[in-house]
Amino acid sequence: MLIFQDIITGDALFSDNFNIMDVGGTYEIECAMILPEGFIVDASNYASVEDAEEDVKSGVFDVINVVHDFGLQRFDLDKKGTSAT
């Protein structure tokens, strides 16, 4: 398995297990929304609007698999290219 790393921090970004497309010097990774491990989903019926609201209140929500698997964090930049957070 090939792990792609950030050249500045050395942090792992993604692996070759995902579909990767090289787009003009950057990478585009095909990802999916998943339910984090440890949550049990009852797939026997479709959730109603009320059930969906309860899931959000209880902290159960879908996440992007690449972000979840590699522990990626949001990093905002201002116009000067410095961290805004």
PDB file of N, CA, C and O in Angstrom:
ATOM      1  N   MET A   1       0.847  -1.167   0.000  1.00  0.00           N
ATOM      2  CA  MET A   1       0.000   0.000   0.000  1.00  0.00           C
ATOM      3  C   MET A   1       0.896   1.235   0.000  1.00  0.00           C
ATOM      4  O   MET A   1       1.860   1.318   0.761  1.00  0.00           O
ATOM      5  N   LEU A   2       0.564   2.188  -0.860  1.00  0.00           N
ATOM      6  CA  LEU A   2       1.308   3.424  -0.982  1.00  0.00           C
ATOM      7  C   LEU A   2       0.564   4.530  -0.236  1.00  0.00           C
ATOM      8  O   LEU A   2      -0.613   4.776  -0.497  1.00  0.00           O
ATOM      9  N   ILE A   3       1.255   5.197   0.695  1.00  0.00           N
ATOM     10  CA  ILE A   3       0.668   6.294   1.464  1.00  0.00           C
ATOM     11  C   ILE A   3       1.187   7.611   0.906  1.00  0.00           C
ATOM     12  O   ILE A   3       2.398   7.813   0.813  1.00  0.00           O
ATOM     13  N   PHE A   4       0.280   8.508   0.536  1.00  0.00           N
ATOM     14  CA  PHE A   4       0.653   9.829   0.056  1.00  0.00           C
ATOM     15  C   PHE A   4       0.753  10.756   1.262  1.00  0.00           C
ATOM     16  O   PHE A   4      -0.140  10.779   2.109  1.00  0.00           O
ATOM     17  N   GLN A   5       1.849  11.526   1.337  1.00  0.00           N
ATOM     18  CA  GLN A   5       2.103  12.392   2.491  1.00  0.00           C
ATOM     19  C   GLN A   5       2.175  13.853   2.074  1.00  0.00           C
ATOM     20  O   GLN A   5       2.526  14.175   0.939  1.00  0.00           O
ATOM     21  N   ASP A   6       1.838  14.730   3.012  1.00  0.00           N
ATOM     22  CA  ASP A   6       1.995  16.170   2.836  1.00  0.00           C
ATOM     23  C   ASP A   6       3.490  16.467   2.824  1.00  0.00           C
ATOM     24  O   ASP A   6       4.212  16.013   3.711  1.00  0.00           O
ATOM     25  N   ILE A   7       3.970  17.222   1.831  1.00  0.00           N
ATOM     26  CA  ILE A   7       5.415  17.465   1.730  1.00  0.00           C
ATOM     27  C   ILE A   7       5.914  18.442   2.791  1.00  0.00           C
ATOM     28  O   ILE A   7       7.113  18.491   3.064  1.00  0.00           O
ATOM     29  N   ILE A   8       5.019  19.217   3.390  1.00  0.00           N
ATOM     30  CA  ILE A   8       5.432  20.179   4.418  1.00  0.00           C
ATOM     31  C   ILE A   8       5.443  19.542   5.795  1.00  0.00           C
ATOM     32  O   ILE A   8       6.436  19.639   6.516  1.00  0.00           O
ATOM     33  N   THR A   9       4.339  18.884   6.171  1.00  0.00           N
ATOM     34  CA  THR A   9       4.220  18.342   7.526  1.00  0.00           C
ATOM     35  C   THR A   9       4.601  16.867   7.624  1.00  0.00           C
ATOM     36  O   THR A   9       4.950  16.385   8.702  1.00  0.00           O
ATOM     37  N   GLY A  10       4.534  16.147   6.497  1.00  0.00           N
ATOM     38  CA  GLY A  10       4.803  14.713   6.525  1.00  0.00           C
ATOM     39  C   GLY A  10       3.606  13.894   6.960  1.00  0.00           C
ATOM     40  O   GLY A  10       3.709  12.674   7.085  1.00  0.00           O
ATOM     41  N   ASP A  11       2.457  14.544   7.196  1.00  0.00           N
ATOM     42  CA  ASP A  11       1.249  13.836   7.607  1.00  0.00           C
ATOM     43  C   ASP A  11       0.696  12.992   6.461  1.00  0.00           C
ATOM     44  O   ASP A  11       0.788  13.383   5.297  1.00  0.00           O
ATOM     45  N   ALA A  12       0.120  11.831   6.791  1.00  0.00           N
ATOM     46  CA  ALA A  12      -0.519  10.974   5.806  1.00  0.00           C
ATOM     47  C   ALA A  12      -1.804  11.633   5.326  1.00  0.00           C
ATOM     48  O   ALA A  12      -2.604  12.099   6.137  1.00  0.00           O
ATOM     49  N   LEU A  13      -2.005  11.674   4.008  1.00  0.00           N
ATOM     50  CA  LEU A  13      -3.193  12.299   3.439  1.00  0.00           C
ATOM     51  C   LEU A  13      -4.196  11.278   2.918  1.00  0.00           C
ATOM     52  O   LEU A  13      -5.394  11.385   3.181  1.00  0.00           O
ATOM     53  N   PHE A  14      -3.702  10.286   2.176  1.00  0.00           N
ATOM     54  CA  PHE A  14      -4.559   9.238   1.624  1.00  0.00           C
ATOM     55  C   PHE A  14      -3.669   8.114   1.124  1.00  0.00           C
ATOM     56  O   PHE A  14      -2.447   8.253   1.073  1.00  0.00           O
ATOM     57  N   SER A  15      -4.287   6.997   0.755  1.00  0.00           N
ATOM     58  CA  SER A  15      -3.518   5.851   0.266  1.00  0.00           C
ATOM     59  C   SER A  15      -3.985   5.477  -1.136  1.00  0.00           C
ATOM     60  O   SER A  15      -4.974   6.006  -1.643  1.00  0.00           O
ATOM     61  N   ASP A  16      -3.256   4.562  -1.741  1.00  0.00           N
ATOM     62  CA  ASP A  16      -3.626   4.121  -3.076  1.00  0.00           C
ATOM     63  C   ASP A  16      -4.804   3.137  -3.070  1.00  0.00           C
ATOM     64  O   ASP A  16      -5.156   2.597  -4.119  1.00  0.00           O
ATOM     65  N   ASN A  17      -5.411   2.901  -1.912  1.00  0.00           N
ATOM     66  CA  ASN A  17      -6.630   2.091  -1.832  1.00  0.00           C
ATOM     67  C   ASN A  17      -7.819   2.832  -2.418  1.00  0.00           C
ATOM     68  O   ASN A  17      -8.828   2.211  -2.752  1.00  0.00           O
ATOM     69  N   PHE A  18      -7.717   4.149  -2.549  1.00  0.00           N
ATOM     70  CA  PHE A  18      -8.786   4.974  -3.100  1.00  0.00           C
ATOM     71  C   PHE A  18      -8.520   5.220  -4.578  1.00  0.00           C
ATOM     72  O   PHE A  18      -7.369   5.190  -5.015  1.00  0.00           O
ATOM     73  N   ASN A  19      -9.571   5.463  -5.349  1.00  0.00           N
ATOM     74  CA  ASN A  19      -9.411   5.810  -6.759  1.00  0.00           C
ATOM     75  C   ASN A  19      -8.820   7.214  -6.832  1.00  0.00           C
ATOM     76  O   ASN A  19      -9.411   8.168  -6.325  1.00  0.00           O
ATOM     77  N   ILE A  20      -7.646   7.341  -7.469  1.00  0.00           N
ATOM     78  CA  ILE A  20      -6.905   8.599  -7.505  1.00  0.00           C
ATOM     79  C   ILE A  20      -6.780   9.068  -8.951  1.00  0.00           C
ATOM     80  O   ILE A  20      -6.440   8.288  -9.841  1.00  0.00           O
ATOM     81  N   MET A  21      -7.063  10.364  -9.176  1.00  0.00           N
ATOM     82  CA  MET A  21      -6.870  10.970 -10.489  1.00  0.00           C
ATOM     83  C   MET A  21      -5.940  12.164 -10.331  1.00  0.00           C
ATOM     84  O   MET A  21      -6.136  13.009  -9.459  1.00  0.00           O
ATOM     85  N   ASP A  22      -4.918  12.221 -11.192  1.00  0.00           N
ATOM     86  CA  ASP A  22      -3.998  13.358 -11.189  1.00  0.00           C
ATOM     87  C   ASP A  22      -4.622  14.456 -12.042  1.00  0.00           C
ATOM     88  O   ASP A  22      -4.836  14.269 -13.240  1.00  0.00           O
ATOM     89  N   VAL A  23      -4.913  15.594 -11.430  1.00  0.00           N
ATOM     90  CA  VAL A  23      -5.580  16.698 -12.107  1.00  0.00           C
ATOM     91  C   VAL A  23      -4.674  17.921 -12.049  1.00  0.00           C
ATOM     92  O   VAL A  23      -4.741  18.700 -11.099  1.00  0.00           O
ATOM     93  N   GLY A  24      -3.840  18.089 -13.045  1.00  0.00           N
ATOM     94  CA  GLY A  24      -3.000  19.273 -13.147  1.00  0.00           C
ATOM     95  C   GLY A  24      -2.121  19.541 -11.941  1.00  0.00           C
ATOM     96  O   GLY A  24      -2.098  20.669 -11.449  1.00  0.00           O
ATOM     97  N   GLY A  25      -1.407  18.562 -11.452  1.00  0.00           N
ATOM     98  CA  GLY A  25      -0.502  18.756 -10.321  1.00  0.00           C
ATOM     99  C   GLY A  25      -1.145  18.557  -8.965  1.00  0.00           C
ATOM    100  O   GLY A  25      -0.453  18.609  -7.948  1.00  0.00           O
ATOM    101  N   THR A  26      -2.432  18.335  -8.920  1.00  0.00           N
ATOM    102  CA  THR A  26      -3.120  18.012  -7.668  1.00  0.00           C
ATOM    103  C   THR A  26      -3.796  16.652  -7.833  1.00  0.00           C
ATOM    104  O   THR A  26      -3.873  16.118  -8.939  1.00  0.00           O
ATOM    105  N   TYR A  27      -4.273  16.112  -6.747  1.00  0.00           N
ATOM    106  CA  TYR A  27      -4.940  14.817  -6.798  1.00  0.00           C
ATOM    107  C   TYR A  27      -6.413  14.967  -6.480  1.00  0.00           C
ATOM    108  O   TYR A  27      -6.801  15.759  -5.621  1.00  0.00           O
ATOM    109  N   GLU A  28      -7.229  14.197  -7.186  1.00  0.00           N
ATOM    110  CA  GLU A  28      -8.648  14.110  -6.898  1.00  0.00           C
ATOM    111  C   GLU A  28      -8.905  12.677  -6.444  1.00  0.00           C
ATOM    112  O   GLU A  28      -8.596  11.726  -7.162  1.00  0.00           O
ATOM    113  N   ILE A  29      -9.474  12.527  -5.241  1.00  0.00           N
ATOM    114  CA  ILE A  29      -9.687  11.206  -4.648  1.00  0.00           C
ATOM    115  C   ILE A  29     -11.178  10.917  -4.624  1.00  0.00           C
ATOM    116  O   ILE A  29     -11.968  11.742  -4.165  1.00  0.00           O
ATOM    117  N   GLU A  30     -11.563   9.747  -5.116  1.00  0.00           N
ATOM    118  CA  GLU A  30     -12.956   9.341  -5.051  1.00  0.00           C
ATOM    119  C   GLU A  30     -13.227   8.837  -3.643  1.00  0.00           C
ATOM    120  O   GLU A  30     -12.543   7.930  -3.169  1.00  0.00           O
ATOM    121  N   CYS A  31     -14.209   9.410  -2.973  1.00  0.00           N
ATOM    122  CA  CYS A  31     -14.507   9.020  -1.597  1.00  0.00           C
ATOM    123  C   CYS A  31     -16.009   8.819  -1.437  1.00  0.00           C
ATOM    124  O   CYS A  31     -16.771   9.007  -2.385  1.00  0.00           O
ATOM    125  N   ALA A  32     -16.424   8.440  -0.249  1.00  0.00           N
ATOM    126  CA  ALA A  32     -17.825   8.150   0.025  1.00  0.00           C
ATOM    127  C   ALA A  32     -18.174   8.584   1.435  1.00  0.00           C
ATOM    128  O   ALA A  32     -17.304   8.735   2.292  1.00  0.00           O
ATOM    129  N   MET A  33     -19.465   8.782   1.658  1.00  0.00           N
ATOM    130  CA  MET A  33     -19.964   9.075   2.994  1.00  0.00           C
ATOM    131  C   MET A  33     -20.185   7.740   3.705  1.00  0.00           C
ATOM    132  O   MET A  33     -20.824   6.840   3.160  1.00  0.00           O
ATOM    133  N   ILE A  34     -19.659   7.616   4.911  1.00  0.00           N
ATOM    134  CA  ILE A  34     -19.790   6.380   5.680  1.00  0.00           C
ATOM    135  C   ILE A  34     -20.285   6.700   7.082  1.00  0.00           C
ATOM    136  O   ILE A  34     -20.232   7.849   7.520  1.00  0.00           O
ATOM    137  N   LEU A  35     -20.758   5.700   7.768  1.00  0.00           N
ATOM    138  CA  LEU A  35     -21.105   5.809   9.175  1.00  0.00           C
ATOM    139  C   LEU A  35     -19.877   5.346   9.956  1.00  0.00           C
ATOM    140  O   LEU A  35     -19.382   4.249   9.698  1.00  0.00           O
ATOM    141  N   PRO A  36     -19.365   6.141  10.902  1.00  0.00           N
ATOM    142  CA  PRO A  36     -18.162   5.743  11.644  1.00  0.00           C
ATOM    143  C   PRO A  36     -18.338   4.379  12.309  1.00  0.00           C
ATOM    144  O   PRO A  36     -19.448   3.992  12.675  1.00  0.00           O
ATOM    145  N   GLU A  37     -17.227   3.659  12.459  1.00  0.00           N
ATOM    146  CA  GLU A  37     -17.258   2.338  13.087  1.00  0.00           C
ATOM    147  C   GLU A  37     -17.829   2.419  14.499  1.00  0.00           C
ATOM    148  O   GLU A  37     -17.639   3.409  15.205  1.00  0.00           O
ATOM    149  N   GLY A  38     -18.516   1.381  14.890  1.00  0.00           N
ATOM    150  CA  GLY A  38     -19.063   1.324  16.232  1.00  0.00           C
ATOM    151  C   GLY A  38     -20.537   1.689  16.298  1.00  0.00           C
ATOM    152  O   GLY A  38     -21.177   1.484  17.330  1.00  0.00           O
ATOM    153  N   PHE A  39     -21.087   2.228  15.211  1.00  0.00           N
ATOM    154  CA  PHE A  39     -22.499   2.568  15.179  1.00  0.00           C
ATOM    155  C   PHE A  39     -23.249   1.478  14.446  1.00  0.00           C
ATOM    156  O   PHE A  39     -22.819   1.019  13.387  1.00  0.00           O
ATOM    157  N   ILE A  40     -24.367   1.065  15.007  1.00  0.00           N
ATOM    158  CA  ILE A  40     -25.197   0.021  14.408  1.00  0.00           C
ATOM    159  C   ILE A  40     -26.362   0.696  13.703  1.00  0.00           C
ATOM    160  O   ILE A  40     -27.049   1.539  14.280  1.00  0.00           O
ATOM    161  N   VAL A  41     -26.576   0.318  12.452  1.00  0.00           N
ATOM    162  CA  VAL A  41     -27.640   0.916  11.660  1.00  0.00           C
ATOM    163  C   VAL A  41     -28.700  -0.131  11.393  1.00  0.00           C
ATOM    164  O   VAL A  41     -28.393  -1.241  10.957  1.00  0.00           O
ATOM    165  N   ASP A  42     -29.955   0.225  11.657  1.00  0.00           N
ATOM    166  CA  ASP A  42     -31.070  -0.654  11.342  1.00  0.00           C
ATOM    167  C   ASP A  42     -31.496  -0.352   9.913  1.00  0.00           C
ATOM    168  O   ASP A  42     -32.142   0.663   9.653  1.00  0.00           O
ATOM    169  N   ALA A  43     -31.132  -1.236   8.983  1.00  0.00           N
ATOM    170  CA  ALA A  43     -31.435  -1.013   7.571  1.00  0.00           C
ATOM    171  C   ALA A  43     -32.736  -1.699   7.158  1.00  0.00           C
ATOM    172  O   ALA A  43     -32.996  -1.845   5.964  1.00  0.00           O
ATOM    173  N   SER A  44     -33.547  -2.118   8.108  1.00  0.00           N
ATOM    174  CA  SER A  44     -34.774  -2.841   7.770  1.00  0.00           C
ATOM    175  C   SER A  44     -35.860  -1.929   7.240  1.00  0.00           C
ATOM    176  O   SER A  44     -36.800  -2.400   6.600  1.00  0.00           O
ATOM    177  N   ASN A  45     -35.751  -0.625   7.492  1.00  0.00           N
ATOM    178  CA  ASN A  45     -36.738   0.307   6.947  1.00  0.00           C
ATOM    179  C   ASN A  45     -36.063   1.648   6.676  1.00  0.00           C
ATOM    180  O   ASN A  45     -34.947   1.901   7.130  1.00  0.00           O
ATOM    181  N   TYR A  46     -36.747   2.486   5.942  1.00  0.00           N
ATOM    182  CA  TYR A  46     -36.192   3.794   5.631  1.00  0.00           C
ATOM    183  C   TYR A  46     -36.448   4.747   6.789  1.00  0.00           C
ATOM    184  O   TYR A  46     -37.511   4.719   7.409  1.00  0.00           O
ATOM    185  N   ALA A  47     -35.467   5.587   7.072  1.00  0.00           N
ATOM    186  CA  ALA A  47     -35.604   6.549   8.163  1.00  0.00           C
ATOM    187  C   ALA A  47     -36.550   7.669   7.746  1.00  0.00           C
ATOM    188  O   ALA A  47     -36.507   8.149   6.613  1.00  0.00           O
ATOM    189  N   SER A  48     -37.389   8.069   8.666  1.00  0.00           N
ATOM    190  CA  SER A  48     -38.261   9.212   8.408  1.00  0.00           C
ATOM    191  C   SER A  48     -37.510  10.480   8.776  1.00  0.00           C
ATOM    192  O   SER A  48     -36.400  10.426   9.304  1.00  0.00           O
ATOM    193  N   VAL A  49     -38.112  11.598   8.498  1.00  0.00           N
ATOM    194  CA  VAL A  49     -37.495  12.882   8.830  1.00  0.00           C
ATOM    195  C   VAL A  49     -37.286  12.983  10.335  1.00  0.00           C
ATOM    196  O   VAL A  49     -36.262  13.500  10.780  1.00  0.00           O
ATOM    197  N   GLU A  50     -38.233  12.502  11.120  1.00  0.00           N
ATOM    198  CA  GLU A  50     -38.105  12.569  12.568  1.00  0.00           C
ATOM    199  C   GLU A  50     -36.922  11.724  13.050  1.00  0.00           C
ATOM    200  O   GLU A  50     -36.185  12.144  13.942  1.00  0.00           O
ATOM    201  N   ASP A  51     -36.736  10.531  12.462  1.00  0.00           N
ATOM    202  CA  ASP A  51     -35.618   9.676  12.850  1.00  0.00           C
ATOM    203  C   ASP A  51     -34.290  10.327  12.511  1.00  0.00           C
ATOM    204  O   ASP A  51     -33.340  10.243  13.288  1.00  0.00           O
ATOM    205  N   ALA A  52     -34.216  10.974  11.358  1.00  0.00           N
ATOM    206  CA  ALA A  52     -32.976  11.637  10.948  1.00  0.00           C
ATOM    207  C   ALA A  52     -32.619  12.752  11.923  1.00  0.00           C
ATOM    208  O   ALA A  52     -31.449  12.935  12.257  1.00  0.00           O
ATOM    209  N   GLU A  53     -33.624  13.499  12.381  1.00  0.00           N
ATOM    210  CA  GLU A  53     -33.365  14.562  13.353  1.00  0.00           C
ATOM    211  C   GLU A  53     -32.856  13.986  14.665  1.00  0.00           C
ATOM    212  O   GLU A  53     -31.975  14.574  15.292  1.00  0.00           O
ATOM    213  N   GLU A  54     -33.395  12.840  15.095  1.00  0.00           N
ATOM    214  CA  GLU A  54     -32.939  12.208  16.331  1.00  0.00           C
ATOM    215  C   GLU A  54     -31.497  11.744  16.198  1.00  0.00           C
ATOM    216  O   GLU A  54     -30.725  11.859  17.150  1.00  0.00           O
ATOM    217  N   ASP A  55     -31.115  11.215  15.019  1.00  0.00           N
ATOM    218  CA  ASP A  55     -29.741  10.770  14.800  1.00  0.00           C
ATOM    219  C   ASP A  55     -28.772  11.933  14.937  1.00  0.00           C
ATOM    220  O   ASP A  55     -27.712  11.782  15.545  1.00  0.00           O
ATOM    221  N   VAL A  56     -29.114  13.083  14.387  1.00  0.00           N
ATOM    222  CA  VAL A  56     -28.241  14.257  14.479  1.00  0.00           C
ATOM    223  C   VAL A  56     -28.113  14.696  15.930  1.00  0.00           C
ATOM    224  O   VAL A  56     -27.020  15.049  16.373  1.00  0.00           O
ATOM    225  N   LYS A  57     -29.214  14.680  16.679  1.00  0.00           N
ATOM    226  CA  LYS A  57     -29.168  15.077  18.082  1.00  0.00           C
ATOM    227  C   LYS A  57     -28.332  14.124  18.913  1.00  0.00           C
ATOM    228  O   LYS A  57     -27.684  14.541  19.873  1.00  0.00           O
ATOM    229  N   SER A  58     -28.340  12.834  18.551  1.00  0.00           N
ATOM    230  CA  SER A  58     -27.591  11.843  19.335  1.00  0.00           C
ATOM    231  C   SER A  58     -26.118  11.782  18.922  1.00  0.00           C
ATOM    232  O   SER A  58     -25.344  11.038  19.524  1.00  0.00           O
ATOM    233  N   GLY A  59     -25.725  12.546  17.915  1.00  0.00           N
ATOM    234  CA  GLY A  59     -24.326  12.575  17.503  1.00  0.00           C
ATOM    235  C   GLY A  59     -23.969  11.544  16.456  1.00  0.00           C
ATOM    236  O   GLY A  59     -22.791  11.386  16.139  1.00  0.00           O
ATOM    237  N   VAL A  60     -24.951  10.828  15.901  1.00  0.00           N
ATOM    238  CA  VAL A  60     -24.708   9.847  14.860  1.00  0.00           C
ATOM    239  C   VAL A  60     -24.830  10.562  13.518  1.00  0.00           C
ATOM    240  O   VAL A  60     -25.883  11.115  13.200  1.00  0.00           O
ATOM    241  N   PHE A  61     -23.748  10.552  12.729  1.00  0.00           N
ATOM    242  CA  PHE A  61     -23.782  11.224  11.436  1.00  0.00           C
ATOM    243  C   PHE A  61     -22.783  10.573  10.492  1.00  0.00           C
ATOM    244  O   PHE A  61     -21.849   9.899  10.925  1.00  0.00           O
ATOM    245  N   ASP A  62     -22.990  10.783   9.206  1.00  0.00           N
ATOM    246  CA  ASP A  62     -22.076  10.247   8.202  1.00  0.00           C
ATOM    247  C   ASP A  62     -20.833  11.116   8.127  1.00  0.00           C
ATOM    248  O   ASP A  62     -20.886  12.318   8.387  1.00  0.00           O
ATOM    249  N   VAL A  63     -19.715  10.499   7.769  1.00  0.00           N
ATOM    250  CA  VAL A  63     -18.464  11.222   7.576  1.00  0.00           C
ATOM    251  C   VAL A  63     -17.866  10.797   6.235  1.00  0.00           C
ATOM    252  O   VAL A  63     -18.260   9.770   5.681  1.00  0.00           O
ATOM    253  N   ILE A  64     -16.935  11.563   5.718  1.00  0.00           N
ATOM    254  CA  ILE A  64     -16.243  11.208   4.482  1.00  0.00           C
ATOM    255  C   ILE A  64     -15.159  10.199   4.839  1.00  0.00           C
ATOM    256  O   ILE A  64     -14.363  10.438   5.747  1.00  0.00           O
ATOM    257  N   ASN A  65     -15.123   9.068   4.129  1.00  0.00           N
ATOM    258  CA  ASN A  65     -14.223   7.971   4.505  1.00  0.00           C
ATOM    259  C   ASN A  65     -12.747   8.369   4.508  1.00  0.00           C
ATOM    260  O   ASN A  65     -12.019   7.944   5.404  1.00  0.00           O
ATOM    261  N   VAL A  66     -12.277   9.160   3.554  1.00  0.00           N
ATOM    262  CA  VAL A  66     -10.869   9.560   3.522  1.00  0.00           C
ATOM    263  C   VAL A  66     -10.547  10.430   4.733  1.00  0.00           C
ATOM    264  O   VAL A  66      -9.508  10.249   5.368  1.00  0.00           O
ATOM    265  N   VAL A  67     -11.424  11.363   5.052  1.00  0.00           N
ATOM    266  CA  VAL A  67     -11.217  12.256   6.195  1.00  0.00           C
ATOM    267  C   VAL A  67     -11.201  11.455   7.490  1.00  0.00           C
ATOM    268  O   VAL A  67     -10.345  11.674   8.348  1.00  0.00           O
ATOM    269  N   HIS A  68     -12.139  10.530   7.635  1.00  0.00           N
ATOM    270  CA  HIS A  68     -12.235   9.719   8.852  1.00  0.00           C
ATOM    271  C   HIS A  68     -11.040   8.771   8.990  1.00  0.00           C
ATOM    272  O   HIS A  68     -10.452   8.674  10.067  1.00  0.00           O
ATOM    273  N   ASP A  69     -10.678   8.074   7.914  1.00  0.00           N
ATOM    274  CA  ASP A  69      -9.608   7.071   7.968  1.00  0.00           C
ATOM    275  C   ASP A  69      -8.236   7.682   8.269  1.00  0.00           C
ATOM    276  O   ASP A  69      -7.418   7.058   8.945  1.00  0.00           O
ATOM    277  N   PHE A  70      -7.981   8.887   7.777  1.00  0.00           N
ATOM    278  CA  PHE A  70      -6.667   9.494   7.944  1.00  0.00           C
ATOM    279  C   PHE A  70      -6.662  10.627   8.963  1.00  0.00           C
ATOM    280  O   PHE A  70      -5.636  11.285   9.138  1.00  0.00           O
ATOM    281  N   GLY A  71      -7.794  10.874   9.646  1.00  0.00           N
ATOM    282  CA  GLY A  71      -7.843  11.882  10.704  1.00  0.00           C
ATOM    283  C   GLY A  71      -7.546  13.289  10.202  1.00  0.00           C
ATOM    284  O   GLY A  71      -6.922  14.083  10.906  1.00  0.00           O
ATOM    285  N   LEU A  72      -7.992  13.600   8.984  1.00  0.00           N
ATOM    286  CA  LEU A  72      -7.714  14.913   8.412  1.00  0.00           C
ATOM    287  C   LEU A  72      -8.490  15.996   9.148  1.00  0.00           C
ATOM    288  O   LEU A  72      -9.608  15.766   9.611  1.00  0.00           O
ATOM    289  N   GLN A  73      -7.894  17.170   9.251  1.00  0.00           N
ATOM    290  CA  GLN A  73      -8.505  18.309   9.926  1.00  0.00           C
ATOM    291  C   GLN A  73      -8.633  19.464   8.942  1.00  0.00           C
ATOM    292  O   GLN A  73      -7.831  19.592   8.017  1.00  0.00           O
ATOM    293  N   ARG A  74      -9.636  20.297   9.144  1.00  0.00           N
ATOM    294  CA  ARG A  74      -9.839  21.473   8.305  1.00  0.00           C
ATOM    295  C   ARG A  74      -8.695  22.464   8.546  1.00  0.00           C
ATOM    296  O   ARG A  74      -8.274  22.674   9.684  1.00  0.00           O
ATOM    297  N   PHE A  75      -8.203  23.065   7.469  1.00  0.00           N
ATOM    298  CA  PHE A  75      -7.116  24.030   7.557  1.00  0.00           C
ATOM    299  C   PHE A  75      -7.450  25.185   6.626  1.00  0.00           C
ATOM    300  O   PHE A  75      -7.384  25.034   5.406  1.00  0.00           O
ATOM    301  N   ASP A  76      -7.806  26.331   7.184  1.00  0.00           N
ATOM    302  CA  ASP A  76      -8.182  27.491   6.388  1.00  0.00           C
ATOM    303  C   ASP A  76      -6.982  28.407   6.180  1.00  0.00           C
ATOM    304  O   ASP A  76      -6.157  28.594   7.075  1.00  0.00           O
ATOM    305  N   LEU A  77      -6.906  28.969   4.985  1.00  0.00           N
ATOM    306  CA  LEU A  77      -5.863  29.937   4.678  1.00  0.00           C
ATOM    307  C   LEU A  77      -6.500  31.272   4.330  1.00  0.00           C
ATOM    308  O   LEU A  77      -7.575  31.325   3.732  1.00  0.00           O
ATOM    309  N   ASP A  78      -5.824  32.353   4.711  1.00  0.00           N
ATOM    310  CA  ASP A  78      -6.306  33.665   4.286  1.00  0.00           C
ATOM    311  C   ASP A  78      -5.655  34.010   2.948  1.00  0.00           C
ATOM    312  O   ASP A  78      -4.926  33.190   2.389  1.00  0.00           O
ATOM    313  N   LYS A  79      -5.905  35.203   2.432  1.00  0.00           N
ATOM    314  CA  LYS A  79      -5.409  35.592   1.107  1.00  0.00           C
ATOM    315  C   LYS A  79      -3.881  35.619   1.038  1.00  0.00           C
ATOM    316  O   LYS A  79      -3.320  35.454  -0.045  1.00  0.00           O
ATOM    317  N   LYS A  80      -3.202  35.821   2.153  1.00  0.00           N
ATOM    318  CA  LYS A  80      -1.754  35.861   2.166  1.00  0.00           C
ATOM    319  C   LYS A  80      -1.128  34.469   2.215  1.00  0.00           C
ATOM    320  O   LYS A  80       0.088  34.328   2.088  1.00  0.00           O
ATOM    321  N   GLY A  81      -1.957  33.441   2.398  1.00  0.00           N
ATOM    322  CA  GLY A  81      -1.445  32.072   2.454  1.00  0.00           C
ATOM    323  C   GLY A  81      -1.039  31.632   3.843  1.00  0.00           C
ATOM    324  O   GLY A  81      -0.396  30.595   4.004  1.00  0.00           O
ATOM    325  N   THR A  82      -1.409  32.412   4.854  1.00  0.00           N
ATOM    326  CA  THR A  82      -1.110  32.029   6.232  1.00  0.00           C
ATOM    327  C   THR A  82      -2.352  31.444   6.871  1.00  0.00           C
ATOM    328  O   THR A  82      -3.467  31.694   6.415  1.00  0.00           O
ATOM    329  N   SER A  83      -2.170  30.688   7.898  1.00  0.00           N
ATOM    330  CA  SER A  83      -3.294  30.032   8.567  1.00  0.00           C
ATOM    331  C   SER A  83      -4.229  31.062   9.178  1.00  0.00           C
ATOM    332  O   SER A  83      -3.805  31.976   9.886  1.00  0.00           O
ATOM    333  N   ALA A  84      -5.523  30.887   8.883  1.00  0.00           N
ATOM    334  CA  ALA A  84      -6.528  31.803   9.412  1.00  0.00           C
ATOM    335  C   ALA A  84      -7.130  31.271  10.706  1.00  0.00           C
ATOM    336  O   ALA A  84      -7.887  31.980  11.369  1.00  0.00           O
ATOM    337  N   THR A  85      -6.802  30.027  11.079  1.00  0.00           N
ATOM    338  CA  THR A  85      -7.376  29.448  12.299  1.00  0.00           C
ATOM    339  C   THR A  85      -6.367  29.380  13.410  1.00  0.00           C
ATOM    340  O   THR A  85      -6.686  28.918  14.506  1.00  0.00           O
TER     341      THR A  85
END
